[in-house]
């Protein structure tokens, strides 16, 4: 057993929603101490860095109730039951922005906030875009916005983009587009 691993002793579900499950686990840590962990279970998500032929990133403005703010973000979402991640990335991009991509490629993945959640976000680079009509979910109000790759990186560096998945996606895509990541 890994010296850092924790042994789960018990688990109690506190909440089951349509997307999230919240539980409290009692665990035994490496020195034998028993403690609790509050855990948010999440089915995982996709985030799409769509880059136009003009080297612009397709972002969306969206009000986020937990922050009480309108944020500039990458198109993103949760896969439907049984849906492959690439298919989910294509669907979310089309729904939120109207863009359809001929090429979609996974470029990165990482945990959103592993201190309390198991949410894994998979990042996709979408290119060779064709604009059609967006079809967001009926409870989703987003406004697409095109920002040059260099300008988007500058917005991250200036703290103007405050959504972590968007910051990560922009920076990873920039490295990928420059050939610094394969």
Buried (B, 14 or more C-beta within 10 A) or exposed (E): EEEEEBEEEEEEEEEEEEEEBBBEBBBBEEEEEEEEBEBBBBBBBBBBBBBBEEEBBBBBEBEEEEEEEEBBBBBBBBBEEEBEBBBBBBBBBBBBBBBBBEEBEEBBBBEBEEEEBBBBBBBBBBBEBEEEEBEBEEEEEBBBEBBBBEEBBBBBEEEEBBBEBBBBBBBBBBBBBEEEEE
